Amino acid sequence: MSQDNLIKFECTECKKITHFSHKNKKILKERLELQKYCKNCKKHTLHKETK
């Protein structure tokens, strides 16, 4: 896996990093926001991309 395309998703409620993904940073300049399941909150919450 290439580390330069790896992004982390942080839960907006508990502020923990729970998911990882890849993206093409040349095409997608803005940060992603996705609804994902947080195992700490035990529900679907908004996850934002972190640095």
Chimera marker file (.cmm) of the C-alpha trace (Angstrom):
<marker_set name="trace">
<marker id="1" x="0.000" y="0.000" z="0.000" r="1" g="1" b="0" radius="0.5"/>
<marker id="2" x="1.192" y="3.431" z="-0.852" r="1" g="1" b="0" radius="0.5"/>
<marker id="3" x="1.394" y="5.693" z="2.201" r="1" g="1" b="0" radius="0.5"/>
<marker id="4" x="1.148" y="8.944" z="0.246" r="1" g="1" b="0" radius="0.5"/>
<marker id="5" x="-2.459" y="8.190" z="-0.802" r="1" g="1" b="0" radius="0.5"/>
<marker id="6" x="-3.546" y="6.957" z="2.623" r="1" g="1" b="0" radius="0.5"/>
<marker id="7" x="-6.089" y="9.113" z="4.473" r="1" g="1" b="0" radius="0.5"/>
<marker id="8" x="-7.543" y="8.847" z="7.981" r="1" g="1" b="0" radius="0.5"/>
<marker id="9" x="-11.148" y="9.419" z="9.000" r="1" g="1" b="0" radius="0.5"/>
<marker id="10" x="-11.968" y="10.878" z="12.397" r="1" g="1" b="0" radius="0.5"/>
<marker id="11" x="-15.363" y="10.596" z="14.051" r="1" g="1" b="0" radius="0.5"/>
<marker id="12" x="-16.921" y="14.008" z="14.677" r="1" g="1" b="0" radius="0.5"/>
<marker id="13" x="-18.547" y="12.892" z="17.941" r="1" g="1" b="0" radius="0.5"/>
<marker id="14" x="-15.858" y="10.948" z="19.811" r="1" g="1" b="0" radius="0.5"/>
<marker id="15" x="-12.845" y="12.437" z="17.900" r="1" g="1" b="0" radius="0.5"/>
<marker id="16" x="-11.168" y="9.043" z="17.413" r="1" g="1" b="0" radius="0.5"/>
<marker id="17" x="-9.612" y="7.809" z="14.181" r="1" g="1" b="0" radius="0.5"/>
<marker id="18" x="-11.596" y="4.728" z="13.219" r="1" g="1" b="0" radius="0.5"/>
<marker id="19" x="-11.251" y="4.296" z="9.438" r="1" g="1" b="0" radius="0.5"/>
<marker id="20" x="-8.535" y="4.464" z="6.776" r="1" g="1" b="0" radius="0.5"/>
<marker id="21" x="-8.871" y="4.764" z="3.023" r="1" g="1" b="0" radius="0.5"/>
<marker id="22" x="-7.100" y="5.853" z="-0.164" r="1" g="1" b="0" radius="0.5"/>
<marker id="23" x="-7.747" y="8.720" z="-2.506" r="1" g="1" b="0" radius="0.5"/>
<marker id="24" x="-6.145" y="10.281" z="-5.526" r="1" g="1" b="0" radius="0.5"/>
<marker id="25" x="-4.951" y="13.621" z="-4.174" r="1" g="1" b="0" radius="0.5"/>
<marker id="26" x="-4.314" y="15.028" z="-7.640" r="1" g="1" b="0" radius="0.5"/>
<marker id="27" x="-7.994" y="14.750" z="-8.561" r="1" g="1" b="0" radius="0.5"/>
<marker id="28" x="-9.697" y="15.298" z="-5.188" r="1" g="1" b="0" radius="0.5"/>
<marker id="29" x="-8.348" y="18.453" z="-3.585" r="1" g="1" b="0" radius="0.5"/>
<marker id="30" x="-10.986" y="18.969" z="-0.885" r="1" g="1" b="0" radius="0.5"/>
<marker id="31" x="-11.323" y="16.858" z="2.239" r="1" g="1" b="0" radius="0.5"/>
<marker id="32" x="-13.822" y="14.029" z="2.326" r="1" g="1" b="0" radius="0.5"/>
<marker id="33" x="-16.774" y="13.735" z="4.706" r="1" g="1" b="0" radius="0.5"/>
<marker id="34" x="-18.563" y="10.403" z="4.871" r="1" g="1" b="0" radius="0.5"/>
<marker id="35" x="-21.179" y="8.699" z="7.011" r="1" g="1" b="0" radius="0.5"/>
<marker id="36" x="-19.460" y="5.684" z="8.557" r="1" g="1" b="0" radius="0.5"/>
<marker id="37" x="-20.043" y="3.348" z="11.469" r="1" g="1" b="0" radius="0.5"/>
<marker id="38" x="-18.059" y="4.231" z="14.589" r="1" g="1" b="0" radius="0.5"/>
<marker id="39" x="-17.343" y="1.258" z="16.833" r="1" g="1" b="0" radius="0.5"/>
<marker id="40" x="-16.763" y="3.555" z="19.828" r="1" g="1" b="0" radius="0.5"/>
<marker id="41" x="-20.076" y="5.418" z="19.481" r="1" g="1" b="0" radius="0.5"/>
<marker id="42" x="-21.852" y="2.265" z="18.207" r="1" g="1" b="0" radius="0.5"/>
<marker id="43" x="-23.759" y="4.191" z="15.536" r="1" g="1" b="0" radius="0.5"/>
<marker id="44" x="-23.352" y="5.827" z="12.132" r="1" g="1" b="0" radius="0.5"/>
<marker id="45" x="-21.776" y="9.253" z="12.419" r="1" g="1" b="0" radius="0.5"/>
<marker id="46" x="-20.131" y="11.793" z="10.159" r="1" g="1" b="0" radius="0.5"/>
<marker id="47" x="-16.412" y="11.110" z="9.668" r="1" g="1" b="0" radius="0.5"/>
<marker id="48" x="-14.068" y="13.791" z="8.364" r="1" g="1" b="0" radius="0.5"/>
<marker id="49" x="-10.708" y="13.353" z="6.735" r="1" g="1" b="0" radius="0.5"/>
<marker id="50" x="-7.750" y="14.368" z="8.910" r="1" g="1" b="0" radius="0.5"/>
<marker id="51" x="-4.150" y="15.191" z="8.049" r="1" g="1" b="0" radius="0.5"/>
<link id1="1" id2="2" r="1" g="1" b="0" radius="0.2"/>
<link id1="2" id2="3" r="1" g="1" b="0" radius="0.2"/>
<link id1="3" id2="4" r="1" g="1" b="0" radius="0.2"/>
<link id1="4" id2="5" r="1" g="1" b="0" radius="0.2"/>
<link id1="5" id2="6" r="1" g="1" b="0" radius="0.2"/>
<link id1="6" id2="7" r="1" g="1" b="0" radius="0.2"/>
<link id1="7" id2="8" r="1" g="1" b="0" radius="0.2"/>
<link id1="8" id2="9" r="1" g="1" b="0" radius="0.2"/>
<link id1="9" id2="10" r="1" g="1" b="0" radius="0.2"/>
<link id1="10" id2="11" r="1" g="1" b="0" radius="0.2"/>
<link id1="11" id2="12" r="1" g="1" b="0" radius="0.2"/>
<link id1="12" id2="13" r="1" g="1" b="0" radius="0.2"/>
<link id1="13" id2="14" r="1" g="1" b="0" radius="0.2"/>
<link id1="14" id2="15" r="1" g="1" b="0" radius="0.2"/>
<link id1="15" id2="16" r="1" g="1" b="0" radius="0.2"/>
<link id1="16" id2="17" r="1" g="1" b="0" radius="0.2"/>
<link id1="17" id2="18" r="1" g="1" b="0" radius="0.2"/>
<link id1="18" id2="19" r="1" g="1" b="0" radius="0.2"/>
<link id1="19" id2="20" r="1" g="1" b="0" radius="0.2"/>
<link id1="20" id2="21" r="1" g="1" b="0" radius="0.2"/>
<link id1="21" id2="22" r="1" g="1" b="0" radius="0.2"/>
<link id1="22" id2="23" r="1" g="1" b="0" radius="0.2"/>
<link id1="23" id2="24" r="1" g="1" b="0" radius="0.2"/>
<link id1="24" id2="25" r="1" g="1" b="0" radius="0.2"/>
<link id1="25" id2="26" r="1" g="1" b="0" radius="0.2"/>
<link id1="26" id2="27" r="1" g="1" b="0" radius="0.2"/>
<link id1="27" id2="28" r="1" g="1" b="0" radius="0.2"/>
<link id1="28" id2="29" r="1" g="1" b="0" radius="0.2"/>
<link id1="29" id2="30" r="1" g="1" b="0" radius="0.2"/>
<link id1="30" id2="31" r="1" g="1" b="0" radius="0.2"/>
<link id1="31" id2="32" r="1" g="1" b="0" radius="0.2"/>
<link id1="32" id2="33" r="1" g="1" b="0" radius="0.2"/>
<link id1="33" id2="34" r="1" g="1" b="0" radius="0.2"/>
<link id1="34" id2="35" r="1" g="1" b="0" radius="0.2"/>
<link id1="35" id2="36" r="1" g="1" b="0" radius="0.2"/>
<link id1="36" id2="37" r="1" g="1" b="0" radius="0.2"/>
<link id1="37" id2="38" r="1" g="1" b="0" radius="0.2"/>
<link id1="38" id2="39" r="1" g="1" b="0" radius="0.2"/>
<link id1="39" id2="40" r="1" g="1" b="0" radius="0.2"/>
<link id1="40" id2="41" r="1" g="1" b="0" radius="0.2"/>
<link id1="41" id2="42" r="1" g="1" b="0" radius="0.2"/>
<link id1="42" id2="43" r="1" g="1" b="0" radius="0.2"/>
<link id1="43" id2="44" r="1" g="1" b="0" radius="0.2"/>
<link id1="44" id2="45" r="1" g="1" b="0" radius="0.2"/>
<link id1="45" id2="46" r="1" g="1" b="0" radius="0.2"/>
<link id1="46" id2="47" r="1" g="1" b="0" radius="0.2"/>
<link id1="47" id2="48" r="1" g="1" b="0" radius="0.2"/>
<link id1="48" id2="49" r="1" g="1" b="0" radius="0.2"/>
<link id1="49" id2="50" r="1" g="1" b="0" radius="0.2"/>
<link id1="50" id2="51" r="1" g="1" b="0" radius="0.2"/>
</marker_set>
